[in-house]
Structures are given as C-alpha cells and as structure tokens.
Amino acid sequence: MDKYDAIIVGSGPAGMGAAFSLIEKKKDARILMLDKKPFSTGGMRNDCKMNFTFPIGFPLEYWQEDVANLYLDQVTKFLKPTILPKSNISTYQQRAERLGCSLLEIKQTHLGTDGGLELIKELQKRLEDAGVELSLGEEMLGIDNNRRTITTTKREIGYKTILIAPGRQGFHFLQDVMKMLGISYMDNIIDVGIRVETRLEHYPIVKDYYDPKFYFKEKVRTFCTNSGNAHVVKEKYATARGDVWYSVNGHAFKADENKNNGLVNFAILKTVRFTEPLASGQEFAEHLGLLAALMGGGKPLMQRVGDFRLGRRSKQATFTGDLYDFEPSLKDCCPSDISLAMPSKILRYIWSAMKNLDTIVPGILHPSTIMYYPEIKLYANKPEYKDHNFQVTDSVFFAGDGAGTSRGITGAWASGIRASEGMLRYI
Ligand SMILES: Cc1cc2nc3c(=O)[nH]c(=O)nc-3n(C[C@H](O)[C@H](O)[C@H](O)COP(=O)(O)OP(=O)(O)OC[C@H]3O[C@@H](n4cnc5c(N)ncnc54)[C@H](O)[C@@H]3O)c2cc1C
C-alpha cells in the first residue's frame, strides 16, 4: 500500500493553498494531491476573477477580519495579482446609499477562463517541481481513519494526515464522508437567485468596476459579474437518487477587444437560512432545481424582463424577435415563466433589488434583459470543527467551498493554508 505524510483531496484553490504551504514548511514531506477529474484545478477553471478584500469569499462564522487579512496577505504574496483599476465609484455609492443599499469597494483581478487555465498549468508545474505528487483522474471513495487509509477508484492509500477539499460539487461526497467519520454537521443556508444577462450598454458600471458588489435589503446581493467575452453556463447536479437538475452560472474569457460579445452577466442572490425547524439547504435547493427542470423539460429557465413585467411567459417564438435584440449566450435553456418556479418571497426581494439597481445603474430593466433561473449556491455544509485549523477529527481536516469555510477562490486558498498549519502537527 502507498503511504504518504499528507493526502490532499481536491486540486481546487483550497487544496492548492494547503499543498504549497505544506511543502514550503516541510520540504521532505511526501504529499499526494488527488483529483477525480482528469484535469483540474477545480473552480479556478471558471472565469478566475479573484477578490482580495474581506469579507468577499470569507463566511463570517469562520473568519474574523484580522485573521482573514493575515491569510489574504499570504495569498496575495503567492499569487501576485494585478489589481484592476476602478473609477466613478463614489457616484454609484451615493446613489446606492440614498436607496438604503451599498456598493462595496474591493480589490479584484480577472484572468478569465483562458487566463485561469494558464495559471492552473503553471501552478501544477510548480507543485510537481516542489515534489508534490499529483494524481488526476483518481477519485476518493471512502475513509477509514482508525487505519489512516482512504480508498480511491484505483487503490488503497495510507496517510498521517488528510485534507478533504472537494468543492461545491463535492457537497454530497463530503456529507457521506462526515457520516463515515461520525461528524455532525448542518447545512441550513443556501443562496438562491437568478443570473441576469444584458447588453454592456445597459450595465455600463462594469467599465468602471469589473465585478461591482451591491448589497440590498433582505440579504440580497449581486455576485460574480462577467463582461467582455461573457457567457452564461449551466452546471449539472444530481440528487442522491440520481435525479438531475441544473444551476446556471457565468464566466468570461480574458479581456480581448476583438472577441468582445457585447454582453454582461451577473447573479442576484438571496441568502435563505432555515432555523426552526432546521431544514437542509441541500434538499431545499434540490426541490427548487427539480421544479425548474420539470418546467424546462430538463433545462434551466429564462425569461425576458419585458415578458416578466407583463406577467407572461417568454416563448421560443418571441424570445429573439422584435425588441428582444440579443441572443442568449446560454442556448440550451427553456424560455419560460420564472415566477411559476421561484418561491414568491425570494422573487419579490430579487425583483425589488433589480428595481433599485436600475435606479443606481439605469438600463438593467431593459425589456431585452434576460433572467435565468435557478442560480443556487450550495456552500453551507457546516461541519462541527474541533479547532481553528478546520480539523474535524484526529488528523482529518476539511476546507473550501464544500466545507463551508469559503465562498470564492481567495477564501478557499486561505482556508487551505489555515488547514495546513494544523496538518503540520501530524507530519
Ligand atoms: C462557473 C463558475 C464560475 C466561478 N467563478 C468564480 C470567480 O470568478 N471567482 C471566484 O472567486 N470564485 C468563482 N467561482 C467559485 C470558485 O470556483 C470556488 O469558490 C472555488 O473554486 C472553491 O475552491 P475549492 O478548492 O473549495 O473547490 P473546487 O475549486 O471546486 O475544487 C474541488 C476539487 O475537488 C475535486 N473532487 C471532488 N470530489 C472529489 C473526490 N471524491 N475525489 C477526488 N477529487 C474530488 C473536484 O474535481 C475539484 O477539482 C466560480 C464557480 C463556478 C462553478
């Protein structure tokens, strides 16, 4: 049986943060990084815009500002981002404040999906040069922490310590691992909303601020703005029973005037927290996702703002006609009536946020604007952590979006570093 000092499951930013930090401090350690995909590095493949200001990407239940900033400094030193310039922010901020909303000013960089791939290749080479073994296309299936072994699709492997960082799509897998290890957890929070797509001229703020972070009342916010060569995409999810549903998402390629498709997309999300009775966010999300899939013939839904305001569904025949003057970037989506699929309370707050946004940045409610549904973020697995380093049981650590310690690339990277400091005690 192969044996390692440390195994890192998941080659996303959480796994990367841990691997580089471990190998820097223990140069002779035998470290194995596994990823079930034949390529990776996790979510850095998508758009790769990185935020370097607290609290973006740092869930407040695990991060205080001073602690997050210490780790963000380390992430910044390692990744050496070129921060994007911003302009006219105070104009937008004043308009937002008059409406009881806010615009957070943050440090950002944007590599684009293609730029992210270049960074991933560079990171993987740096890891291998440093002596970390990378095994792609190998999936972790189970764990026996008494024997300090895991099983994968290829073999049984021994460890002294392990970090499991399987990301948002590893949500189910992580819950299975927690059951195997007898760790209690909660997953009572989710973000539910829509992705908005419109022409650049209807959301010109992106020329001043690449990914503007607006906060509205009732825990509604804008999230993950993409522009230039920007596309809406769908992500596949499956329930434990194997029923498939889709969440939409967005990304852009790196800035290139010749490839600009003239579109911008961003999410407007509402955070939903279940208290009494304590419901599973995952199950709630699955019900919403399945309802949308049922209405969309297995696809996510889209509706033009013009149709939404008139209270009628968008139809294939009218979706690209007349005023509806741009093609959706996500073709495999069903013109529909999102108000039939979305809980009314969530829809009400999101529509209210859109009206506020249209006052701050006039244009977003143009009839051609598309609202895609559902966009759901499942990062609310909240395991019972034993210490500051996200240890869940003797020698086992979790980190990243799937484990609730982050909500973005830099937060995931910082979580990986923080977990690695605990792992060092076992090597
Ligand atoms: C379309 C899209 C666009 C995004 N854009 C941005 C953005 O611009 N900026 C930003 O900050 N964030 C963005 N995000 C979110 C960001 O990708 C995540 O916050 C971040 O990647 C989380 O890092 P992670 O290491 O926790 O998980 P991930 O990056 O998801 O990595 C987890 C890895 O674990 C692997 N894995 C899972 N299960 C197993 C298993 N059983 N065995 C072995 N390997 C396994 C997966 O294959 C994956 O590679 C985006 C996400 C998506 C989906």
The ligand as a Tripos MOL2 file, in Angstrom:
@<TRIPOS>MOLECULE
LIG
   53    58     1     0     0
SMALL
NO_CHARGES

@<TRIPOS>ATOM
      1 C1        -18.8540   28.6660  -13.3160 C.3       1 LIG1
      2 C2        -18.1530   29.1420  -12.0520 C.ar      1 LIG1
      3 C3        -17.5350   30.3790  -12.0390 C.ar      1 LIG1
      4 C4        -16.8640   30.8100  -10.8800 C.ar      1 LIG1
      5 N1        -16.2270   31.9860  -10.9170 N.ar      1 LIG1
      6 C5        -15.5260   32.4000   -9.8300 C.ar      1 LIG1
      7 C6        -14.7750   33.5720   -9.8770 C.ar      1 LIG1
      8 O1        -14.6860   34.2160  -10.9080 O.2       1 LIG1
      9 N2        -14.1400   33.9730   -8.7440 N.ar      1 LIG1
     10 C7        -14.1950   33.2820   -7.5660 C.ar      1 LIG1
     11 O2        -13.5790   33.6950   -6.5640 O.2       1 LIG1
     12 N3        -14.8950   32.1430   -7.4970 N.ar      1 LIG1
     13 C8        -15.5590   31.6890   -8.5990 C.ar      1 LIG1
     14 N4        -16.2550   30.5290   -8.5540 N.ar      1 LIG1
     15 C9        -16.2510   29.8110   -7.2780 C.3       1 LIG1
     16 C10       -14.9070   29.1470   -7.0980 C.3       1 LIG1
     17 O3        -14.6870   28.3250   -8.1900 O.3       1 LIG1
     18 C11       -14.8910   28.3710   -5.7880 C.3       1 LIG1
     19 O4        -15.1580   29.2870   -4.7390 O.3       1 LIG1
     20 C12       -13.5650   27.7140   -5.5210 C.3       1 LIG1
     21 O5        -13.1000   27.0260   -6.6380 O.3       1 LIG1
     22 C13       -13.6890   26.7600   -4.3420 C.3       1 LIG1
     23 O6        -12.4920   26.0920   -4.1840 O.3       1 LIG1
     24 P1        -12.4230   24.6300   -3.5570 P.3       1 LIG1
     25 O7        -10.9790   24.2750   -3.5640 O.co2     1 LIG1
     26 O8        -13.1750   24.6070   -2.3000 O.co2     1 LIG1
     27 O9        -13.2340   23.6810   -4.5580 O.3       1 LIG1
     28 P2        -13.0950   23.3940   -6.1190 P.3       1 LIG1
     29 O10       -12.3710   24.5020   -6.7980 O.co2     1 LIG1
     30 O11       -14.4530   23.0680   -6.6020 O.co2     1 LIG1
     31 O12       -12.1680   22.1140   -6.1920 O.3       1 LIG1
     32 C14       -12.5770   20.9060   -5.6710 C.3       1 LIG1
     33 C15       -11.8860   19.8030   -6.4560 C.3       1 LIG1
     34 O13       -12.1240   18.5700   -5.7710 O.3       1 LIG1
     35 C16       -12.3110   17.5590   -6.7330 C.3       1 LIG1
     36 N5        -13.0600   16.4750   -6.0930 N.ar      1 LIG1
     37 C17       -14.3340   16.4900   -5.6550 C.ar      1 LIG1
     38 N6        -14.6680   15.3160   -5.1000 N.ar      1 LIG1
     39 C18       -13.5690   14.5440   -5.1760 C.ar      1 LIG1
     40 C19       -13.2760   13.1890   -4.7910 C.ar      1 LIG1
     41 N7        -14.1910   12.4110   -4.1990 N.pl3     1 LIG1
     42 N8        -12.0420   12.6970   -5.0420 N.ar      1 LIG1
     43 C20       -11.0960   13.4690   -5.6600 C.ar      1 LIG1
     44 N9        -11.3320   14.7380   -6.0610 N.ar      1 LIG1
     45 C21       -12.5450   15.2770   -5.8170 C.ar      1 LIG1
     46 C22       -13.0730   18.2560   -7.8420 C.3       1 LIG1
     47 O14       -12.9090   17.5660   -9.0790 O.3       1 LIG1
     48 C23       -12.4380   19.6370   -7.8520 C.3       1 LIG1
     49 O15       -11.3880   19.7440   -8.7850 O.3       1 LIG1
     50 C24       -16.8850   30.0400   -9.6910 C.ar      1 LIG1
     51 C25       -17.5090   28.7900   -9.7040 C.ar      1 LIG1
     52 C26       -18.1230   28.3300  -10.8670 C.ar      1 LIG1
     53 C27       -18.7630   26.9710  -10.8400 C.3       1 LIG1
@<TRIPOS>BOND
     1     1     2 1
     2     2     3 ar
     3     2    52 ar
     4     3     4 ar
     5     4     5 ar
     6     4    50 ar
     7     5     6 ar
     8     6     7 ar
     9     6    13 1
    10     7     8 2
    11     7     9 ar
    12     9    10 ar
    13    10    11 2
    14    10    12 ar
    15    12    13 ar
    16    13    14 ar
    17    14    15 1
    18    14    50 ar
    19    15    16 1
    20    16    17 1
    21    16    18 1
    22    18    19 1
    23    18    20 1
    24    20    21 1
    25    20    22 1
    26    22    23 1
    27    23    24 1
    28    24    25 2
    29    24    26 1
    30    24    27 1
    31    27    28 1
    32    28    29 2
    33    28    30 1
    34    28    31 1
    35    31    32 1
    36    32    33 1
    37    33    34 1
    38    33    48 1
    39    34    35 1
    40    35    36 1
    41    35    46 1
    42    36    37 ar
    43    36    45 ar
    44    37    38 ar
    45    38    39 ar
    46    39    40 ar
    47    39    45 ar
    48    40    41 1
    49    40    42 ar
    50    42    43 ar
    51    43    44 ar
    52    44    45 ar
    53    46    47 1
    54    46    48 1
    55    48    49 1
    56    50    51 ar
    57    51    52 ar
    58    52    53 1
@<TRIPOS>SUBSTRUCTURE
     1 LIG1         1 GROUP 0 **** ****
